[in-house]
Amino acid sequence: MEMYRLDDAPSSASFSEAELGGLCRALGNPVRVQMMRLLMDKGSLICREMVDALPLAQSTVSQHLKVLKEADLVVGEPDGPRRSYRINPRQLDRFKHLVHSF
């Protein structure tokens, strides 16, 4: 039986596979999924509001936000002395497209 190797795939396919893999890793933690749901429900939140909504320490929430921001699923914008976080709809749509084409 011949095995399919990633390096045999066309470059655009492997890029999409790598992209989908990265997004799945970012959403592969139930806490991050819960944070995404909170942001979808509320529109935007500051970190303190997420900490209040989750049974986690502020540092843990910040670490999860960092992962979501690195995947470009969440955008942080200055809101006075704080930062307000919201979903990046373009990246979420991209994720949906990649999953659908999977």
C-alpha positions, 0 to 999 in steps of 0.5 A, spaced: 500 500 500 502 506 497 503 512 503 501 519 501 506 523 503 505 531 505 511 533 501 508 529 495 502 534 495 502 540 491 504 546 495 498 550 495 495 543 498 500 543 503 500 550 505 492 549 507 493 543 511 499 546 515 494 552 516 488 548 518 493 544 522 495 550 526 488 553 527 486 546 529 491 546 534 489 553 537 482 551 538 484 544 540 483 546 548 476 546 551 478 553 554 480 556 548 473 554 545 469 556 551 473 563 550 471 563 543 464 562 544 464 568 550 467 572 545 462 570 539 456 571 545 459 578 547 462 581 541 468 583 545 471 583 552 477 585 556 481 580 559 478 581 566 471 580 564 474 573 561 477 571 568 470 573 571 467 568 566 472 563 567 474 559 573 481 560 571 487 565 573 488 571 569 495 569 567 492 562 564 487 566 561 492 571 558 496 565 555 490 562 552 489 569 549 496 569 546 495 562 543 488 565 539 492 571 537 497 568 534 493 563 530 489 570 528 483 568 531 482 573 536 484 581 535 486 585 541 485 592 540 487 598 545 481 600 550 483 606 554 489 603 559 486 596 557 485 591 551 479 589 548 479 582 545 474 580 539 473 575 534 477 576 527 471 574 523 476 573 516 480 568 520 474 564 523 471 564 516 477 561 513 477 556 518 470 554 516 472 554 509 478 549 510 474 545 515 469 544 509 474 543 504 477 537 508 
